[in-house]
Amino acid sequence: MIDPVIQTSRLCRYFGNRPIVRDLDMQIPAGQVTAMLGLNGAGKTTTIRILMGLLRPTRGTATVLGEDASQMSPATRGRIGYMVEGHFLFPSLTVDQCASLQRAGYASWDDSLFRQILYHFGIHLGSRVSELSRGQRAGVSLALVLAPDPELLVLDDPALGLDPVSRRSLNETLVEFASNGQRTVLLSTHLLDDVERVADRVMVLVGGRLKVDTSMEDFAAGVSGFAVKASSIDPNKLAAIPGLIEARPISDGLHLSVANCTDETRAAIDRLAGGTSEPIELTFGDGVLAYLARERGESSFLNLDRTGAER
Ligand SMILES: Nc1ncnc2c1ncn2[C@@H]1O[C@H](COP(=O)(O)OP(=O)(O)OP(=O)(O)O)[C@@H](O)[C@H]1O
């Protein structure tokens, strides 16, 4: 078996006495696009900064391309492309000057790929960074990290604030980059549609802990939806549904999201609704949102207690 490109073991990071990353055991396999999801403050950027050697763990270990992340050699760093949150570029430089600066730090540089990505984003080499739109700055940042042809690409919220056309360009560039199966991508994002388009695997961080780590297919297969028609709901019957993720009130009943649906689950749903439940299509985004809402305590369980009390 090929070693994972990124591996952490019991990784923890505190800021003061606040645990931000907690006992993280993760493995990022080679040749795949892994999306890291989580609500604001879940610890995604902190984890990435530890992986990139910019922050030391409080406890535990992080290994990237076979080396300890906090003591990475320049040669290993040269195999990694890292796009920071916010696309920082020196505003007074031209795109061409940014490229010269970046190129000096890497052994290889694919100038035709660099120009191709600029073209995709409608950027000219002679433009000054300060004159570029946010989407164009993202395009330059992406071109700068991809031109050295990194084995591992780490992107922290690359589509933040981009319009749909720039987002599409970014997604297309990523898919193309990862298409030969030789490159590994770790992508932190909030954009679930983008994840569905580009990712092979999904990880979900909740309060610094890794709660989901699976393939996109297994995630999709593991979450099912049901529409239940009912004028009143017994909260005890609801709570007894195995694997219930979320229950959201709709005009004439509930939408339920459940994990790992079995015959037992279906029977419990039917008991709740007196046999008037129907499966509904759930998108990947629906599944993730239901999961995150529950973890944040915003799930409609609260509303359901109220529904029960109103009977
Ligand atoms: N240098 C620091 N000092 C103190 N607290 C910090 C520091 N860096 C991050 N934090 C805190 O750690 C928590 C997690 O931040 P982090 O940036 O890792 O989250 P995130 O999942 O990337 O969030 P977002 O989706 O908003 O980018 C936040 O509460 C943040 O305020």
PDBQT file of the ligand as one rigid body, heavy atoms in Angstrom, charges set to zero:
ROOT
HETATM    1  N1  LIG A 401      -2.998  32.637  16.459  1.00  0.00    +0.000 N 
HETATM    2  C1  LIG A 401      -4.148  32.432  17.113  1.00  0.00    +0.000 A 
HETATM    3  N2  LIG A 401      -4.291  32.819  18.394  1.00  0.00    +0.000 NA
HETATM    4  C2  LIG A 401      -5.441  32.587  19.077  1.00  0.00    +0.000 A 
HETATM    5  N3  LIG A 401      -6.520  31.986  18.543  1.00  0.00    +0.000 NA
HETATM    6  C3  LIG A 401      -6.441  31.584  17.261  1.00  0.00    +0.000 A 
HETATM    7  C4  LIG A 401      -5.244  31.779  16.479  1.00  0.00    +0.000 A 
HETATM    8  N4  LIG A 401      -5.458  31.272  15.241  1.00  0.00    +0.000 NA
HETATM    9  C5  LIG A 401      -6.727  30.781  15.246  1.00  0.00    +0.000 A 
HETATM   10  N5  LIG A 401      -7.292  30.961  16.456  1.00  0.00    +0.000 N 
HETATM   11  C6  LIG A 401      -8.654  30.543  16.833  1.00  0.00    +0.000 C 
HETATM   12  O1  LIG A 401      -8.796  29.175  16.535  1.00  0.00    +0.000 OA
HETATM   13  C7  LIG A 401     -10.129  28.894  16.102  1.00  0.00    +0.000 C 
HETATM   14  C8  LIG A 401     -10.073  28.088  14.823  1.00  0.00    +0.000 C 
HETATM   15  O2  LIG A 401      -9.580  28.944  13.786  1.00  0.00    +0.000 OA
HETATM   16  P1  LIG A 401      -9.297  28.406  12.329  1.00  0.00    +0.000 P 
HETATM   17  O3  LIG A 401      -8.852  29.596  11.538  1.00  0.00    +0.000 OA
HETATM   18  O4  LIG A 401      -8.385  27.232  12.382  1.00  0.00    +0.000 OA
HETATM   19  O5  LIG A 401     -10.744  27.925  11.891  1.00  0.00    +0.000 OA
HETATM   20  P2  LIG A 401     -11.299  27.570  10.441  1.00  0.00    +0.000 P 
HETATM   21  O6  LIG A 401     -11.976  26.245  10.567  1.00  0.00    +0.000 OA
HETATM   22  O7  LIG A 401     -10.243  27.687   9.415  1.00  0.00    +0.000 OA
HETATM   23  O8  LIG A 401     -12.404  28.707  10.273  1.00  0.00    +0.000 OA
HETATM   24  P3  LIG A 401     -12.914  29.507   8.954  1.00  0.00    +0.000 P 
HETATM   25  O9  LIG A 401     -13.808  28.568   8.247  1.00  0.00    +0.000 OA
HETATM   26  O10 LIG A 401     -13.648  30.646   9.570  1.00  0.00    +0.000 OA
HETATM   27  O11 LIG A 401     -11.709  29.924   8.167  1.00  0.00    +0.000 OA
HETATM   28  C9  LIG A 401     -10.835  30.233  15.972  1.00  0.00    +0.000 C 
HETATM   29  O12 LIG A 401     -11.646  30.400  17.109  1.00  0.00    +0.000 OA
HETATM   30  C10 LIG A 401      -9.706  31.233  15.974  1.00  0.00    +0.000 C 
HETATM   31  O13 LIG A 401     -10.100  32.443  16.561  1.00  0.00    +0.000 OA
ENDROOT
TORSDOF 0
